[in-house]
Amino acid sequence: MAGLPTISFKDFVKNPIVALLFMSLMAIGYLYYDNKSTLTSQVKDLQEEVRSLQRDYKRLNDKFIDTLEKIHKK
C-alpha cells in the first residue's frame, strides 16, 4: 500500500469539513456493506424456506390426488 496518502489528525484539524466528509463517507461505506451482507443472508434463508414449502406443496398435492382417486373409484 505504498501509493495511499497518509492522513493525520493535524490535517483534520486544519480542515474540519473535510474530516466530517471523510467520516461520513466511511459511515456510508460501512452501512452499504452491512446492508448488502444482511440482504445476502436473508436471500439464502428465504431460498431454503421456498424449497421447504415446495416439498410440502408436492406432498400435499400428492395426498389430494390420492384422495380424489379414491373418491372416484367408489
C-alpha atoms as a printed R data frame, in Angstrom:
   type eleno elety resid chain resno       x       y      z
1  ATOM     1    CA   MET     A     1   0.000   0.000  0.000
2  ATOM     2    CA   ALA     A     2   2.750   2.382 -0.904
3  ATOM     3    CA   GLY     A     3   0.518   4.572 -3.075
4  ATOM     4    CA   LEU     A     4  -2.024   5.513 -0.382
5  ATOM     5    CA   PRO     A     5  -1.786   9.021  1.068
6  ATOM     6    CA   THR     A     6  -1.367   9.366  4.802
7  ATOM     7    CA   ILE     A     7  -3.851  11.466  6.737
8  ATOM     8    CA   SER     A     8  -3.037  12.750 10.180
9  ATOM     9    CA   PHE     A     9  -5.174  14.305 12.877
10 ATOM    10    CA   LYS     A    10  -3.496  17.658 12.212
11 ATOM    11    CA   ASP     A    11  -4.846  17.571  8.643
12 ATOM    12    CA   PHE     A    12  -8.337  17.022 10.013
13 ATOM    13    CA   VAL     A    13  -7.952  19.934 12.461
14 ATOM    14    CA   LYS     A    14  -6.946  22.232  9.602
15 ATOM    15    CA   ASN     A    15  -9.983  21.216  7.508
16 ATOM    16    CA   PRO     A    16 -12.861  20.107  9.771
17 ATOM    17    CA   ILE     A    17 -15.292  19.975  6.828
18 ATOM    18    CA   VAL     A    18 -13.048  17.530  5.005
19 ATOM    19    CA   ALA     A    19 -12.779  15.467  8.188
20 ATOM    20    CA   LEU     A    20 -16.545  15.383  8.533
21 ATOM    21    CA   LEU     A    21 -16.976  14.378  4.893
22 ATOM    22    CA   PHE     A    22 -14.346  11.647  5.286
23 ATOM    23    CA   MET     A    23 -16.084  10.214  8.351
24 ATOM    24    CA   SER     A    24 -19.450  10.421  6.555
25 ATOM    25    CA   LEU     A    25 -18.009   8.531  3.602
26 ATOM    26    CA   MET     A    26 -16.669   5.832  5.926
27 ATOM    27    CA   ALA     A    27 -20.065   5.532  7.641
28 ATOM    28    CA   ILE     A    28 -21.896   5.267  4.321
29 ATOM    29    CA   GLY     A    29 -19.433   2.603  3.153
30 ATOM    30    CA   TYR     A    30 -19.965   0.592  6.325
31 ATOM    31    CA   LEU     A    31 -23.758   0.852  6.078
32 ATOM    32    CA   TYR     A    32 -23.664  -0.238  2.426
33 ATOM    33    CA   TYR     A    33 -21.546  -3.282  3.290
34 ATOM    34    CA   ASP     A    34 -23.740  -4.167  6.279
35 ATOM    35    CA   ASN     A    35 -26.931  -3.843  4.237
36 ATOM    36    CA   LYS     A    36 -25.533  -5.964  1.409
37 ATOM    37    CA   SER     A    37 -24.401  -8.751  3.748
38 ATOM    38    CA   THR     A    38 -27.738  -8.710  5.598
39 ATOM    39    CA   LEU     A    39 -29.693  -8.955  2.347
40 ATOM    40    CA   THR     A    40 -27.481 -11.799  1.142
41 ATOM    41    CA   SER     A    41 -28.144 -13.822  4.288
42 ATOM    42    CA   GLN     A    42 -31.882 -13.098  4.060
43 ATOM    43    CA   VAL     A    43 -31.969 -14.310  0.451
44 ATOM    44    CA   LYS     A    44 -30.262 -17.569  1.440
45 ATOM    45    CA   ASP     A    45 -32.726 -18.106  4.300
46 ATOM    46    CA   LEU     A    46 -35.713 -17.393  2.075
47 ATOM    47    CA   GLN     A    47 -34.445 -19.736 -0.643
48 ATOM    48    CA   GLU     A    48 -34.307 -22.571  1.899
49 ATOM    49    CA   GLU     A    49 -37.816 -21.703  3.077
50 ATOM    50    CA   VAL     A    50 -39.096 -21.792 -0.523
51 ATOM    51    CA   ARG     A    51 -37.539 -25.240 -1.024
52 ATOM    52    CA   SER     A    52 -39.256 -26.460  2.137
53 ATOM    53    CA   LEU     A    53 -42.601 -25.059  1.048
54 ATOM    54    CA   GLN     A    54 -42.216 -26.670 -2.379
55 ATOM    55    CA   ARG     A    55 -41.646 -30.057 -0.732
56 ATOM    56    CA   ASP     A    56 -44.712 -29.544  1.472
57 ATOM    57    CA   TYR     A    57 -46.792 -28.491 -1.519
58 ATOM    58    CA   LYS     A    58 -45.754 -31.576 -3.500
59 ATOM    59    CA   ARG     A    59 -46.571 -33.857 -0.576
60 ATOM    60    CA   LEU     A    60 -49.995 -32.287 -0.013
61 ATOM    61    CA   ASN     A    61 -50.771 -32.270 -3.728
62 ATOM    62    CA   ASP     A    62 -49.951 -35.971 -3.943
63 ATOM    63    CA   LYS     A    63 -52.267 -36.645 -0.982
64 ATOM    64    CA   PHE     A    64 -55.003 -34.624 -2.625
65 ATOM    65    CA   ILE     A    65 -54.669 -36.560 -5.878
66 ATOM    66    CA   ASP     A    66 -54.766 -39.870 -3.972
67 ATOM    67    CA   THR     A    67 -57.906 -38.767 -2.161
68 ATOM    68    CA   LEU     A    68 -59.600 -37.756 -5.408
69 ATOM    69    CA   GLU     A    69 -58.693 -41.107 -6.984
70 ATOM    70    CA   LYS     A    70 -60.141 -42.979 -4.002
71 ATOM    71    CA   ILE     A    71 -63.365 -40.986 -4.211
72 ATOM    72    CA   HIS     A    72 -63.587 -41.542 -7.971
73 ATOM    73    CA   LYS     A    73 -63.159 -45.336 -7.586
74 ATOM    74    CA   LYS     A    74 -66.113 -45.593 -5.196
